[in-house]
Structure formats: C-alpha cells, structure tokens
C-alpha cells in the first residue's frame, strides 16, 4: 500500500505540469533624454553652442566644466594659447586620448575640418569600459587650441552609460561644429 500511494503521488506530480515552460525575455532599460536646446557660451577666446541642460561649473582661467547632473556626467574643456608649441599640444591631446586604450575596446578617430571658421581638429570616440567615452581637440593652428573630455561620475560600465554617452557625444560634436574664435 505504501508503494502504491507513492507511485500515485509521483504520477500526480508529473501529470500536473501543463505546457512548456518558457523563460521571460530580458527587459531593456529605456532611457530617454529631453530634446536638446542650445544657447551660446562666450569665453575669452571663443564662442560655442552649449546644451541648456548643462550648467557651467568650476570656471578657472581658460578652463571650465559643462556639468550634466541628469546624466551624472561632465565635459571638461580647456583653452590654451599656441606659443610656437602646436606640435607639443597636439601630441599631448593625442596621448591623452590613447591613455584610455588599455581599457577601451576600440577608439574611433574622426577628423574635423571647418575651413570657413578656421577650426581643425579630431574627435575620439572611445568604446568600452574606459574612464572617458569621448575626447576632442580643435585649433586654428596659429593661436588657439581647445581640448575636451567626457567623464561620468561613476565607475565605467559601457553598457550602462551607453545612452548617456551617445547623448553627450552629440553635444560634443555640436560644440566642435559651432566653435568660433574671437580674435582680439
């Protein structure tokens, strides 16, 4: 009798499962950021369009930070005068971009040329878990040199910061495209 109860119970358990068990699909986090509105920022040596969502922080001399509190990221921008040391400035900017190569999966270089405004430069998009997701420099090659770097206020996790990084990379491109030199 004991064995027949156990057999009936096991048959009941096996027969009670209906249908095929399917795993739930992975959910993706959907981050949406507001449309960009721009205003002109005027520095001592150049003007550029900046996103109104960014606040200007820590303006010291010829350097300032565009802070994006919603995305917990910042774009650090530095201006330097060229005093016969353009080669050194270019080398330093390129070296800084490639210091992230250790953690980066890939670094894409995109040259930038605005003949009319005499703005020439390079944009570096960094893919992977690097500290900075984008770097750039622009120059007129005679008097002005501007560098910029994008950093997030968190440990780099490329998959998590990708939507914010893409949004801020578009802002960096806009900065490069709208930058105009102020000749004294």
Secondary structure, DSSP 8 states (H G I E B T S, - for coil): -HHHHHHHHHHHHHHT--S------------------EEEEE-SSEEEEEETTSEEEEEETTEEEEEETTTTEEEEEEEEE-SS-HHHHHHHHHHHHHGGGGTEEEEEEEEEEETTTTEEEEEEEEEES-SEEEEEEEE-SSSEEEEEEEEESS---HHHHHHHHHHHHHHHHHHHHH-EE---
